[in-house]
Amino acid sequence: MQIHLIFFAILEDKISAEPLLFEVKENCTAEDLIDLLSQKYPHASPILKSTRLALEDEYVGKKSILKDGEKYFLIPPVSGG
């Protein structure tokens, strides 16, 4: 199945500023996706480990099963001043 990934903040620089179409297996969880991305983009792995996944305007739990065709937002921790 395919999902759309949109990266924010430092992940735009480390992975992609453009949305990506990403292939995952059926019953892939948010946690599985983070693991897959960490393997594919090892330079971003430390950030991905603390990144949250969101669908529309709600965060997705680690064990939530992803849905085919949906747009998921990857939001790393950020600090402000």
C-alpha positions in Angstrom: 0.0 0.0 0.0 1.1 3.6 -0.5 1.0 6.5 1.8 2.0 10.2 1.4 4.6 11.6 3.7 5.1 15.2 4.4 8.1 16.3 6.5 8.5 19.3 8.7 11.4 21.3 10.2 14.8 19.6 10.1 13.3 16.5 8.4 12.7 18.7 5.3 16.5 19.2 5.1 17.4 15.6 6.1 14.9 13.7 4.0 12.7 15.8 1.6 11.1 19.2 1.3 8.6 17.7 -1.1 5.9 15.2 -0.2 7.0 11.5 -0.8 4.9 8.6 -1.9 6.1 5.7 0.2 5.4 2.0 -0.1 4.6 0.1 3.1 3.2 -3.4 3.9 -0.4 -3.9 4.9 -1.0 -3.4 8.7 2.1 -1.1 9.0 2.0 0.8 12.2 3.3 4.3 12.8 6.2 2.7 14.8 7.0 0.4 11.8 7.1 3.4 9.5 9.6 5.2 11.7 11.7 2.1 11.8 11.6 1.8 8.0 12.5 5.5 7.5 15.3 5.2 10.0 16.8 2.3 7.9 16.3 4.1 4.6 17.6 7.5 5.9 20.2 6.5 8.6 21.5 10.1 8.8 18.0 11.2 10.1 17.5 8.2 12.5 18.3 10.1 15.7 15.6 12.7 14.9 13.1 10.1 13.6 13.2 8.3 16.9 11.6 11.2 18.6 9.4 12.3 15.7 5.6 12.2 15.9 3.3 11.1 13.1 0.1 13.0 12.5 -3.0 12.4 10.3 -4.8 15.6 9.4 -4.8 17.5 12.7 -4.3 14.6 15.2 -1.3 12.7 16.3 -1.2 9.0 15.6 -0.3 6.5 18.3 2.8 4.3 17.8 0.6 1.2 17.4 -1.9 2.8 15.0 -2.2 1.0 11.7 -1.7 3.3 8.7 -4.3 3.7 6.0 -3.7 3.3 2.3 -3.6 6.6 0.4 -3.6 8.9 3.4 -1.3 11.9 4.0 0.9 11.6 7.1 2.9 14.4 8.6 6.2 13.7 10.3 6.7 16.3 13.0 10.1 16.3 14.8 10.6 17.9 18.2 11.2 21.6 17.9 12.3 24.2 20.4 11.6 27.9 20.2 12.9 31.0 21.7 
